């Protein structure tokens, strides 16, 4: 989903307007990763997951579907 989102935004000329907010919460031995993707400052997707990559994938999926 991240690659699809990136390709879509590149085609639209919006690739430089994407920002990610990523942080971890919880104990080190069992973290929860939170990812939010913004396009031109507007939130288009957000997710929480056990791994950073999974959280980013789901946030990208949501963003692409919203677009």
PQR file of N, CA, C, O and H, with PARSE charges and radii, in Angstrom:
ATOM      1  N   UNK A   1       0.824  -1.205   0.000 -0.4000 1.5000
ATOM      2  CA  UNK A   1       0.000   0.000   0.000 -0.0000 2.0000
ATOM      3  C   UNK A   1       0.859   1.256   0.000  0.5500 1.7000
ATOM      4  O   UNK A   1       0.506   2.258  -0.623 -0.5500 1.4000
ATOM      5  N   UNK A   2       1.988   1.200   0.700 -0.4000 1.5000
ATOM      6  CA  UNK A   2       2.852   2.382   0.715 -0.0000 2.0000
ATOM      7  C   UNK A   2       3.372   2.686  -0.683  0.5500 1.7000
ATOM      8  O   UNK A   2       3.424   3.846  -1.093 -0.5500 1.4000
ATOM      9  H   UNK A   2       2.274   0.386   1.206  0.4000 1.0000
ATOM     10  N   UNK A   3       3.758   1.645  -1.414 -0.4000 1.5000
ATOM     11  CA  UNK A   3       4.269   1.854  -2.766 -0.0000 2.0000
ATOM     12  C   UNK A   3       3.168   2.375  -3.687  0.5500 1.7000
ATOM     13  O   UNK A   3       3.405   3.264  -4.505 -0.5500 1.4000
ATOM     14  H   UNK A   3       3.716   0.703  -1.081  0.4000 1.0000
ATOM     15  N   UNK A   4       1.975   1.824  -3.551 -0.4000 1.5000
ATOM     16  CA  UNK A   4       0.851   2.294  -4.365 -0.0000 2.0000
ATOM     17  C   UNK A   4       0.539   3.758  -4.066  0.5500 1.7000
ATOM     18  O   UNK A   4       0.307   4.553  -4.977 -0.5500 1.4000
ATOM     19  H   UNK A   4       1.783   1.102  -2.886  0.4000 1.0000
ATOM     20  N   UNK A   5       0.536   4.103  -2.781 -0.4000 1.5000
ATOM     21  CA  UNK A   5       0.276   5.493  -2.397 -0.0000 2.0000
ATOM     22  C   UNK A   5       1.361   6.402  -2.958  0.5500 1.7000
ATOM     23  O   UNK A   5       1.064   7.465  -3.504 -0.5500 1.4000
ATOM     24  H   UNK A   5       0.724   3.458  -2.041  0.4000 1.0000
ATOM     25  N   UNK A   6       2.594   5.995  -2.826 -0.4000 1.5000
ATOM     26  CA  UNK A   6       3.703   6.786  -3.338 -0.0000 2.0000
ATOM     27  C   UNK A   6       3.581   6.991  -4.846  0.5500 1.7000
ATOM     28  O   UNK A   6       3.763   8.103  -5.340 -0.5500 1.4000
ATOM     29  H   UNK A   6       2.836   5.132  -2.382  0.4000 1.0000
ATOM     30  N   UNK A   7       3.277   5.926  -5.570 -0.4000 1.5000
ATOM     31  CA  UNK A   7       3.137   6.029  -7.025 -0.0000 2.0000
ATOM     32  C   UNK A   7       1.987   6.952  -7.410  0.5500 1.7000
ATOM     33  O   UNK A   7       2.119   7.776  -8.314 -0.5500 1.4000
ATOM     34  H   UNK A   7       3.130   5.022  -5.168  0.4000 1.0000
ATOM     35  N   UNK A   8       0.875   6.810  -6.730 -0.4000 1.5000
ATOM     36  CA  UNK A   8      -0.289   7.657  -7.002 -0.0000 2.0000
ATOM     37  C   UNK A   8       0.048   9.134  -6.780  0.5500 1.7000
ATOM     38  O   UNK A   8      -0.257   9.985  -7.616 -0.5500 1.4000
ATOM     39  H   UNK A   8       0.768   6.140  -5.995  0.4000 1.0000
ATOM     40  N   UNK A   9       0.678   9.422  -5.647 -0.4000 1.5000
ATOM     41  CA  UNK A   9       1.004  10.809  -5.324 -0.0000 2.0000
ATOM     42  C   UNK A   9       2.053  11.375  -6.266  0.5500 1.7000
ATOM     43  O   UNK A   9       2.043  12.566  -6.577 -0.5500 1.4000
ATOM     44  H   UNK A   9       0.926   8.731  -4.968  0.4000 1.0000
ATOM     45  N   UNK A  10       2.953  10.520  -6.714 -0.4000 1.5000
ATOM     46  CA  UNK A  10       3.964  10.972  -7.668 -0.0000 2.0000
ATOM     47  C   UNK A  10       3.302  11.354  -8.996  0.5500 1.7000
ATOM     48  O   UNK A  10       3.670  12.357  -9.608 -0.5500 1.4000
ATOM     49  H   UNK A  10       2.961   9.552  -6.461  0.4000 1.0000
ATOM     50  N   UNK A  11       2.334  10.562  -9.436 -0.4000 1.5000
ATOM     51  CA  UNK A  11       1.608  10.866 -10.667 -0.0000 2.0000
ATOM     52  C   UNK A  11       0.837  12.179 -10.558  0.5500 1.7000
ATOM     53  O   UNK A  11       0.703  12.915 -11.535 -0.5500 1.4000
ATOM     54  H   UNK A  11       2.035   9.747  -8.938  0.4000 1.0000
ATOM     55  N   UNK A  12       0.338  12.458  -9.367 -0.4000 1.5000
ATOM     56  CA  UNK A  12      -0.453  13.679  -9.141 -0.0000 2.0000
ATOM     57  C   UNK A  12       0.419  14.885  -8.811  0.5500 1.7000
ATOM     58  O   UNK A  12      -0.091  15.997  -8.682 -0.5500 1.4000
ATOM     59  H   UNK A  12       0.447  11.859  -8.574  0.4000 1.0000
ATOM     60  N   UNK A  13       1.712  14.683  -8.674 -0.4000 1.5000
ATOM     61  CA  UNK A  13       2.608  15.781  -8.326 -0.0000 2.0000
ATOM     62  C   UNK A  13       2.529  16.179  -6.865  0.5500 1.7000
ATOM     63  O   UNK A  13       2.884  17.302  -6.507 -0.5500 1.4000
ATOM     64  H   UNK A  13       2.127  13.780  -8.779  0.4000 1.0000
ATOM     65  N   UNK A  14       2.066  15.269  -6.018 -0.4000 1.5000
ATOM     66  CA  UNK A  14       1.885  15.581  -4.593 -0.0000 2.0000
ATOM     67  C   UNK A  14       2.897  14.861  -3.692  0.5500 1.7000
ATOM     68  O   UNK A  14       2.793  14.944  -2.468 -0.5500 1.4000
ATOM     69  H   UNK A  14       1.777  14.357  -6.309  0.4000 1.0000
ATOM     70  N   UNK A  15       3.850  14.173  -4.266 -0.4000 1.5000
ATOM     71  CA  UNK A  15       4.766  13.361  -3.463 -0.0000 2.0000
ATOM     72  C   UNK A  15       5.503  14.180  -2.396  0.5500 1.7000
ATOM     73  O   UNK A  15       5.749  13.686  -1.296 -0.5500 1.4000
ATOM     74  H   UNK A  15       3.934  14.106  -5.260  0.4000 1.0000
ATOM     75  N   UNK A  16       5.850  15.407  -2.713 -0.4000 1.5000
ATOM     76  CA  UNK A  16       6.581  16.254  -1.759 -0.0000 2.0000
ATOM     77  C   UNK A  16       5.695  16.814  -0.659  0.5500 1.7000
ATOM     78  O   UNK A  16       6.195  17.447   0.270 -0.5500 1.4000
ATOM     79  H   UNK A  16       5.650  15.808  -3.607  0.4000 1.0000
ATOM     80  N   UNK A  17       4.393  16.593  -0.745 -0.4000 1.5000
ATOM     81  CA  UNK A  17       3.458  17.129   0.244 -0.0000 2.0000
ATOM     82  C   UNK A  17       3.010  16.080   1.265  0.5500 1.7000
ATOM     83  O   UNK A  17       2.031  16.289   1.982 -0.5500 1.4000
ATOM     84  H   UNK A  17       3.987  16.078  -1.500  0.4000 1.0000
ATOM     85  N   UNK A  18       3.720  14.962   1.332 -0.4000 1.5000
ATOM     86  CA  UNK A  18       3.363  13.871   2.245 -0.0000 2.0000
ATOM     87  C   UNK A  18       4.276  13.905   3.462  0.5500 1.7000
ATOM     88  O   UNK A  18       5.495  14.017   3.338 -0.5500 1.4000
ATOM     89  H   UNK A  18       4.516  14.792   0.750  0.4000 1.0000
ATOM     90  N   UNK A  19       3.662  13.806   4.647 -0.4000 1.5000
ATOM     91  CA  UNK A  19       4.439  13.679   5.876 -0.0000 2.0000
ATOM     92  C   UNK A  19       3.861  12.532   6.698  0.5500 1.7000
ATOM     93  O   UNK A  19       2.669  12.234   6.635 -0.5500 1.4000
ATOM     94  H   UNK A  19       2.672  13.714   4.748  0.4000 1.0000
ATOM     95  N   UNK A  20       4.730  11.906   7.462 -0.4000 1.5000
ATOM     96  CA  UNK A  20       4.339  10.804   8.329 -0.0000 2.0000
ATOM     97  C   UNK A  20       4.624  11.174   9.775  0.5500 1.7000
ATOM     98  O   UNK A  20       5.639  11.802  10.080 -0.5500 1.4000
ATOM     99  H   UNK A  20       5.699  12.149   7.514  0.4000 1.0000
ATOM    100  N   UNK A  21       3.731  10.785  10.648 -0.4000 1.5000
ATOM    101  CA  UNK A  21       3.953  10.895  12.091 -0.0000 2.0000
ATOM    102  C   UNK A  21       3.973   9.458  12.607  0.5500 1.7000
ATOM    103  O   UNK A  21       2.975   8.743  12.510 -0.5500 1.4000
ATOM    104  H   UNK A  21       2.907  10.275  10.400  0.4000 1.0000
ATOM    105  N   UNK A  22       5.110   9.041  13.155 -0.4000 1.5000
ATOM    106  CA  UNK A  22       5.252   7.663  13.621 -0.0000 2.0000
ATOM    107  C   UNK A  22       5.833   7.692  15.028  0.5500 1.7000
ATOM    108  O   UNK A  22       6.826   8.367  15.296 -0.5500 1.4000
ATOM    109  H   UNK A  22       5.920   9.621  13.234  0.4000 1.0000
ATOM    110  N   UNK A  23       5.195   6.950  15.912 -0.4000 1.5000
ATOM    111  CA  UNK A  23       5.735   6.843  17.264 -0.0000 2.0000
ATOM    112  C   UNK A  23       5.354   5.501  17.867  0.5500 1.7000
ATOM    113  O   UNK A  23       4.451   4.810  17.395 -0.5500 1.4000
ATOM    114  H   UNK A  23       4.388   6.401  15.695  0.4000 1.0000
ATOM    115  N   UNK A  24       6.068   5.161  18.916 -0.4000 1.5000
ATOM    116  CA  UNK A  24       5.875   3.896  19.606 -0.0000 2.0000
ATOM    117  C   UNK A  24       5.352   4.156  21.012  0.5500 1.7000
ATOM    118  O   UNK A  24       5.749   5.123  21.661 -0.5500 1.4000
ATOM    119  H   UNK A  24       6.802   5.722  19.299  0.4000 1.0000
ATOM    120  N   UNK A  25       4.471   3.299  21.472 -0.4000 1.5000
ATOM    121  CA  UNK A  25       3.998   3.387  22.854 -0.0000 2.0000
ATOM    122  C   UNK A  25       4.044   1.989  23.463  0.5500 1.7000
ATOM    123  O   UNK A  25       4.209   0.991  22.761 -0.5500 1.4000
ATOM    124  H   UNK A  25       4.148   2.512  20.945  0.4000 1.0000
ATOM    125  N   UNK A  26       3.897   1.943  24.755 -0.4000 1.5000
ATOM    126  CA  UNK A  26       3.904   0.650  25.433 -0.0000 2.0000
ATOM    127  C   UNK A  26       5.306   0.237  25.842  0.5500 1.7000
ATOM    128  O   UNK A  26       6.274   0.957  25.600 -0.5500 1.4000
ATOM    129  H   UNK A  26       3.763   2.753  25.325  0.4000 1.0000
ATOM    130  N   UNK A  27       5.405  -0.932  26.466 -0.4000 1.5000
ATOM    131  CA  UNK A  27       6.707  -1.408  26.929 -0.0000 2.0000
ATOM    132  C   UNK A  27       7.602  -1.832  25.764  0.5500 1.7000
ATOM    133  O   UNK A  27       7.116  -2.208  24.697 -0.5500 1.4000
ATOM    134  H   UNK A  27       4.618  -1.517  26.662  0.4000 1.0000
ATOM    135  N   UNK A  28       8.908  -1.765  25.984 -0.4000 1.5000
ATOM    136  CA  UNK A  28       9.874  -2.121  24.942 -0.0000 2.0000
ATOM    137  C   UNK A  28       9.703  -3.561  24.450  0.5500 1.7000
ATOM    138  O   UNK A  28       9.915  -3.843  23.271 -0.5500 1.4000
ATOM    139  H   UNK A  28       9.302  -1.459  26.850  0.4000 1.0000
ATOM    140  N   UNK A  29       9.328  -4.454  25.337 -0.4000 1.5000
ATOM    141  CA  UNK A  29       9.217  -5.859  24.943 -0.0000 2.0000
ATOM    142  C   UNK A  29       7.923  -6.164  24.182  0.5500 1.7000
ATOM    143  O   UNK A  29       7.782  -7.241  23.603 -0.5500 1.4000
ATOM    144  H   UNK A  29       9.157  -4.225  26.295  0.4000 1.0000
ATOM    145  N   UNK A  30       6.988  -5.228  24.183 -0.4000 1.5000
ATOM    146  CA  UNK A  30       5.732  -5.412  23.457 -0.0000 2.0000
ATOM    147  C   UNK A  30       5.190  -4.044  23.009  0.5500 1.7000
ATOM    148  O   UNK A  30       4.172  -3.570  23.514 -0.5500 1.4000
ATOM    149  H   UNK A  30       7.102  -4.353  24.653  0.4000 1.0000
ATOM    150  N   UNK A  31       5.885  -3.430  22.061 -0.4000 1.5000
ATOM    151  CA  UNK A  31       5.490  -2.076  21.655 -0.0000 2.0000
ATOM    152  C   UNK A  31       4.262  -2.070  20.747  0.5500 1.7000
ATOM    153  O   UNK A  31       3.921  -3.067  20.111 -0.5500 1.4000
ATOM    154  H   UNK A  31       6.712  -3.815  21.650  0.4000 1.0000
ATOM    155  N   UNK A  32       3.622  -0.923  20.714 -0.4000 1.5000
ATOM    156  CA  UNK A  32       2.572  -0.649  19.742 -0.0000 2.0000
ATOM    157  C   UNK A  32       3.033   0.549  18.930  0.5500 1.7000
ATOM    158  O   UNK A  32       3.370   1.597  19.480 -0.5500 1.4000
ATOM    159  H   UNK A  32       3.899  -0.112  21.231  0.4000 1.0000
ATOM    160  N   UNK A  33       3.041   0.382  17.625 -0.4000 1.5000
ATOM    161  CA  UNK A  33       3.450   1.457  16.731 -0.0000 2.0000
ATOM    162  C   UNK A  33       2.217   2.174  16.203  0.5500 1.7000
ATOM    163  O   UNK A  33       1.201   1.553  15.893 -0.5500 1.4000
ATOM    164  H   UNK A  33       2.767  -0.469  17.178  0.4000 1.0000
ATOM    165  N   UNK A  34       2.328   3.490  16.108 -0.4000 1.5000
ATOM    166  CA  UNK A  34       1.245   4.339  15.623 -0.0000 2.0000
ATOM    167  C   UNK A  34       1.766   5.114  14.409  0.5500 1.7000
ATOM    168  O   UNK A  34       2.834   5.724  14.467 -0.5500 1.4000
ATOM    169  H   UNK A  34       3.154   3.995  16.359  0.4000 1.0000
ATOM    170  N   UNK A  35       1.019   5.085  13.330 -0.4000 1.5000
ATOM    171  CA  UNK A  35       1.422   5.797  12.113 -0.0000 2.0000
ATOM    172  C   UNK A  35       0.251   6.621  11.594  0.5500 1.7000
ATOM    173  O   UNK A  35      -0.884   6.147  11.532 -0.5500 1.4000
ATOM    174  H   UNK A  35       0.151   4.590  13.283  0.4000 1.0000
ATOM    175  N   UNK A  36       0.543   7.850  11.226 -0.4000 1.5000
ATOM    176  CA  UNK A  36      -0.445   8.741  10.630 -0.0000 2.0000
ATOM    177  C   UNK A  36       0.181   9.356   9.392  0.5500 1.7000
ATOM    178  O   UNK A  36       1.319   9.824   9.435 -0.5500 1.4000
ATOM    179  H   UNK A  36       1.465   8.235  11.276  0.4000 1.0000
ATOM    180  N   UNK A  37      -0.552   9.357   8.292 -0.4000 1.5000
ATOM    181  CA  UNK A  37      -0.060   9.961   7.055 -0.0000 2.0000
ATOM    182  C   UNK A  37      -0.875  11.215   6.759  0.5500 1.7000
ATOM    183  O   UNK A  37      -2.105  11.207   6.797 -0.5500 1.4000
ATOM    184  H   UNK A  37      -1.477   8.977   8.257  0.4000 1.0000
ATOM    185  N   UNK A  38      -0.147  12.297   6.462 -0.4000 1.5000
ATOM    186  CA  UNK A  38      -0.746  13.586   6.142 -0.0000 2.0000
ATOM    187  C   UNK A  38      -0.383  13.960   4.709  0.5500 1.7000
ATOM    188  O   UNK A  38       0.748  13.746   4.272 -0.5500 1.4000
ATOM    189  H   UNK A  38       0.852  12.303   6.431  0.4000 1.0000
ATOM    190  N   UNK A  39      -1.329  14.509   3.993 -0.4000 1.5000
ATOM    191  CA  UNK A  39      -1.078  15.024   2.658 -0.0000 2.0000
ATOM    192  C   UNK A  39      -1.544  16.473   2.669  0.5500 1.7000
ATOM    193  O   UNK A  39      -2.711  16.768   2.925 -0.5500 1.4000
ATOM    194  H   UNK A  39      -2.248  14.683   4.348  0.4000 1.0000
ATOM    195  N   UNK A  40      -0.611  17.363   2.386 -0.4000 1.5000
ATOM    196  CA  UNK A  40      -0.860  18.814   2.462 -0.0000 2.0000
ATOM    197  C   UNK A  40      -1.412  19.216   3.830  0.5500 1.7000
ATOM    198  O   UNK A  40      -2.242  20.119   3.938 -0.5500 1.4000
ATOM    199  H   UNK A  40       0.337  17.123   2.178  0.4000 1.0000
ATOM    200  N   UNK A  41      -0.945  18.541   4.857 -0.4000 1.5000
ATOM    201  CA  UNK A  41      -1.330  18.881   6.225 -0.0000 2.0000
ATOM    202  C   UNK A  41      -2.624  18.262   6.709  0.5500 1.7000
ATOM    203  O   UNK A  41      -2.989  18.429   7.872 -0.5500 1.4000
ATOM    204  H   UNK A  41      -0.271  17.807   4.770  0.4000 1.0000
ATOM    205  N   UNK A  42      -3.328  17.549   5.837 -0.4000 1.5000
ATOM    206  CA  UNK A  42      -4.584  16.900   6.231 -0.0000 2.0000
ATOM    207  C   UNK A  42      -4.352  15.414   6.482  0.5500 1.7000
ATOM    208  O   UNK A  42      -3.644  14.755   5.721 -0.5500 1.4000
ATOM    209  H   UNK A  42      -3.032  17.414   4.892  0.4000 1.0000
ATOM    210  N   UNK A  43      -4.938  14.901   7.529 -0.4000 1.5000
ATOM    211  CA  UNK A  43      -4.784  13.486   7.860 -0.0000 2.0000
ATOM    212  C   UNK A  43      -5.645  12.639   6.935  0.5500 1.7000
ATOM    213  O   UNK A  43      -6.852  12.852   6.817 -0.5500 1.4000
ATOM    214  H   UNK A  43      -5.513  15.437   8.147  0.4000 1.0000
ATOM    215  N   UNK A  44      -5.006  11.676   6.283 -0.4000 1.5000
ATOM    216  CA  UNK A  44      -5.722  10.793   5.374 -0.0000 2.0000
ATOM    217  C   UNK A  44      -5.757   9.351   5.861  0.5500 1.7000
ATOM    218  O   UNK A  44      -6.591   8.574   5.396 -0.5500 1.4000
ATOM    219  H   UNK A  44      -4.026  11.503   6.379  0.4000 1.0000
ATOM    220  N   UNK A  45      -4.890   8.974   6.768 -0.4000 1.5000
ATOM    221  CA  UNK A  45      -4.901   7.607   7.276 -0.0000 2.0000
ATOM    222  C   UNK A  45      -4.141   7.515   8.580  0.5500 1.7000
ATOM    223  O   UNK A  45      -3.172   8.239   8.809 -0.5500 1.4000
ATOM    224  H   UNK A  45      -4.212   9.605   7.146  0.4000 1.0000
ATOM    225  N   UNK A  46      -4.603   6.602   9.439 -0.4000 1.5000
ATOM    226  CA  UNK A  46      -3.889   6.378  10.694 -0.0000 2.0000
ATOM    227  C   UNK A  46      -4.120   4.948  11.148  0.5500 1.7000
ATOM    228  O   UNK A  46      -5.169   4.358  10.889 -0.5500 1.4000
ATOM    229  H   UNK A  46      -5.390   6.014   9.253  0.4000 1.0000
ATOM    230  N   UNK A  47      -3.117   4.398  11.832 -0.4000 1.5000
ATOM    231  CA  UNK A  47      -3.206   3.003  12.233 -0.0000 2.0000
ATOM    232  C   UNK A  47      -2.286   2.742  13.417  0.5500 1.7000
ATOM    233  O   UNK A  47      -1.335   3.482  13.670 -0.5500 1.4000
ATOM    234  H   UNK A  47      -2.265   4.877  12.043  0.4000 1.0000
ATOM    235  N   UNK A  48      -2.597   1.667  14.136 -0.4000 1.5000
ATOM    236  CA  UNK A  48      -1.741   1.172  15.212 -0.0000 2.0000
ATOM    237  C   UNK A  48      -1.543  -0.317  14.982  0.5500 1.7000
ATOM    238  O   UNK A  48      -2.470  -1.023  14.585 -0.5500 1.4000
ATOM    239  H   UNK A  48      -3.369   1.066  13.931  0.4000 1.0000
ATOM    240  N   UNK A  49      -0.317  -0.794  15.237 -0.4000 1.5000
ATOM    241  CA  UNK A  49      -0.014  -2.208  15.013 -0.0000 2.0000
ATOM    242  C   UNK A  49       1.212  -2.605  15.837  0.5500 1.7000
ATOM    243  O   UNK A  49       1.873  -1.759  16.438 -0.5500 1.4000
ATOM    244  H   UNK A  49       0.436  -0.220  15.559  0.4000 1.0000
ATOM    245  N   UNK A  50       1.493  -3.874  15.851 -0.4000 1.5000
ATOM    246  CA  UNK A  50       2.642  -4.392  16.608 -0.0000 2.0000
ATOM    247  C   UNK A  50       3.972  -4.060  15.958  0.5500 1.7000
ATOM    248  O   UNK A  50       4.994  -4.011  16.642 -0.5500 1.4000
ATOM    249  H   UNK A  50       0.956  -4.561  15.362  0.4000 1.0000
ATOM    250  N   UNK A  51       3.983  -3.828  14.634 -0.4000 1.5000
ATOM    251  CA  UNK A  51       5.225  -3.459  13.967 -0.0000 2.0000
ATOM    252  C   UNK A  51       5.049  -2.118  13.267  0.5500 1.7000
ATOM    253  O   UNK A  51       3.944  -1.729  12.891 -0.5500 1.4000
ATOM    254  H   UNK A  51       3.153  -3.868  14.078  0.4000 1.0000
ATOM    255  N   UNK A  52       6.159  -1.431  13.107 -0.4000 1.5000
ATOM    256  CA  UNK A  52       6.148  -0.127  12.446 -0.0000 2.0000
ATOM    257  C   UNK A  52       5.661  -0.261  11.002  0.5500 1.7000
ATOM    258  O   UNK A  52       4.835   0.528  10.545 -0.5500 1.4000
ATOM    259  H   UNK A  52       7.057  -1.747  13.413  0.4000 1.0000
ATOM    260  N   UNK A  53       6.172  -1.253  10.295 -0.4000 1.5000
ATOM    261  CA  UNK A  53       5.803  -1.452   8.901 -0.0000 2.0000
ATOM    262  C   UNK A  53       4.326  -1.730   8.713  0.5500 1.7000
ATOM    263  O   UNK A  53       3.704  -1.209   7.788 -0.5500 1.4000
ATOM    264  H   UNK A  53       6.844  -1.895  10.666  0.4000 1.0000
ATOM    265  N   UNK A  54       3.764  -2.547   9.586 -0.4000 1.5000
ATOM    266  CA  UNK A  54       2.343  -2.870   9.490 -0.0000 2.0000
ATOM    267  C   UNK A  54       1.486  -1.632   9.745  0.5500 1.7000
ATOM    268  O   UNK A  54       0.478  -1.425   9.070 -0.5500 1.4000
ATOM    269  H   UNK A  54       4.269  -2.971  10.338  0.4000 1.0000
ATOM    270  N   UNK A  55       1.880  -0.818  10.705 -0.4000 1.5000
ATOM    271  CA  UNK A  55       1.135   0.413  10.990 -0.0000 2.0000
ATOM    272  C   UNK A  55       1.179   1.357   9.792  0.5500 1.7000
ATOM    273  O   UNK A  55       0.166   1.964   9.444 -0.5500 1.4000
ATOM    274  H   UNK A  55       2.699  -0.987  11.253  0.4000 1.0000
ATOM    275  N   UNK A  56       2.351   1.485   9.157 -0.4000 1.5000
ATOM    276  CA  UNK A  56       2.471   2.361   7.994 -0.0000 2.0000
ATOM    277  C   UNK A  56       1.675   1.823   6.812  0.5500 1.7000
ATOM    278  O   UNK A  56       1.051   2.596   6.085 -0.5500 1.4000
ATOM    279  H   UNK A  56       3.174   0.991   9.440  0.4000 1.0000
ATOM    280  N   UNK A  57       1.689   0.514   6.615 -0.4000 1.5000
ATOM    281  CA  UNK A  57       0.941  -0.081   5.506 -0.0000 2.0000
ATOM    282  C   UNK A  57      -0.547   0.209   5.628  0.5500 1.7000
ATOM    283  O   UNK A  57      -1.195   0.587   4.652 -0.5500 1.4000
ATOM    284  H   UNK A  57       2.196  -0.114   7.206  0.4000 1.0000
ATOM    285  N   UNK A  58      -1.083   0.032   6.824 -0.4000 1.5000
ATOM    286  CA  UNK A  58      -2.519   0.251   7.020 -0.0000 2.0000
ATOM    287  C   UNK A  58      -2.877   1.733   6.874  0.5500 1.7000
ATOM    288  O   UNK A  58      -3.917   2.068   6.307 -0.5500 1.4000
ATOM    289  H   UNK A  58      -0.557  -0.275   7.616  0.4000 1.0000
ATOM    290  N   UNK A  59      -2.028   2.604   7.377 -0.4000 1.5000
ATOM    291  CA  UNK A  59      -2.280   4.045   7.226 -0.0000 2.0000
ATOM    292  C   UNK A  59      -2.232   4.432   5.750  0.5500 1.7000
ATOM    293  O   UNK A  59      -3.039   5.244   5.297 -0.5500 1.4000
ATOM    294  H   UNK A  59      -1.183   2.331   7.837  0.4000 1.0000
ATOM    295  N   UNK A  60      -1.296   3.861   5.002 -0.4000 1.5000
ATOM    296  CA  UNK A  60      -1.208   4.139   3.566 -0.0000 2.0000
ATOM    297  C   UNK A  60      -2.431   3.598   2.835  0.5500 1.7000
ATOM    298  O   UNK A  60      -2.927   4.241   1.910 -0.5500 1.4000
ATOM    299  H   UNK A  60      -0.640   3.202   5.370  0.4000 1.0000
ATOM    300  N   UNK A  61      -2.921   2.436   3.229 -0.4000 1.5000
ATOM    301  CA  UNK A  61      -4.113   1.850   2.616 -0.0000 2.0000
ATOM    302  C   UNK A  61      -5.310   2.781   2.811  0.5500 1.7000
ATOM    303  O   UNK A  61      -6.054   3.061   1.871 -0.5500 1.4000
ATOM    304  H   UNK A  61      -2.518   1.914   3.980  0.4000 1.0000
ATOM    305  N   UNK A  62      -5.478   3.249   4.028 -0.4000 1.5000
ATOM    306  CA  UNK A  62      -6.576   4.156   4.330 -0.0000 2.0000
ATOM    307  C   UNK A  62      -6.468   5.445   3.521  0.5500 1.7000
ATOM    308  O   UNK A  62      -7.464   5.948   3.002 -0.5500 1.4000
ATOM    309  H   UNK A  62      -4.873   3.022   4.792  0.4000 1.0000
ATOM    310  N   UNK A  63      -5.258   5.971   3.420 -0.4000 1.5000
ATOM    311  CA  UNK A  63      -5.059   7.210   2.675 -0.0000 2.0000
ATOM    312  C   UNK A  63      -5.392   7.018   1.207  0.5500 1.7000
ATOM    313  O   UNK A  63      -6.070   7.851   0.604 -0.5500 1.4000
ATOM    314  H   UNK A  63      -4.449   5.562   3.842  0.4000 1.0000
ATOM    315  N   UNK A  64      -4.920   5.933   0.636 -0.4000 1.5000
ATOM    316  CA  UNK A  64      -5.179   5.684  -0.785 -0.0000 2.0000
ATOM    317  C   UNK A  64      -6.666   5.501  -1.055  0.5500 1.7000
ATOM    318  O   UNK A  64      -7.182   6.000  -2.055 -0.5500 1.4000
ATOM    319  H   UNK A  64      -4.369   5.257   1.126  0.4000 1.0000
ATOM    320  N   UNK A  65      -7.344   4.803  -0.188 -0.4000 1.5000
ATOM    321  CA  UNK A  65      -8.786   4.627  -0.365 -0.0000 2.0000
ATOM    322  C   UNK A  65      -9.538   5.949  -0.207  0.5500 1.7000
ATOM    323  O   UNK A  65     -10.545   6.174  -0.877 -0.5500 1.4000
ATOM    324  H   UNK A  65      -6.925   4.397   0.624  0.4000 1.0000
ATOM    325  N   UNK A  66      -9.055   6.815   0.670 -0.4000 1.5000
ATOM    326  CA  UNK A  66      -9.694   8.110   0.871 -0.0000 2.0000
ATOM    327  C   UNK A  66      -9.497   9.034  -0.335  0.5500 1.7000
ATOM    328  O   UNK A  66     -10.334   9.889  -0.625 -0.5500 1.4000
ATOM    329  H   UNK A  66      -8.236   6.632   1.215  0.4000 1.0000
ATOM    330  N   UNK A  67      -8.387   8.844  -1.019 -0.4000 1.5000
ATOM    331  CA  UNK A  67      -8.119   9.685  -2.195 -0.0000 2.0000
ATOM    332  C   UNK A  67      -8.919   9.207  -3.377  0.5500 1.7000
ATOM    333  O   UNK A  67      -8.828   9.788  -4.459 -0.5500 1.4000
ATOM    334  H   UNK A  67      -7.707   8.150  -0.783  0.4000 1.0000
TER
END
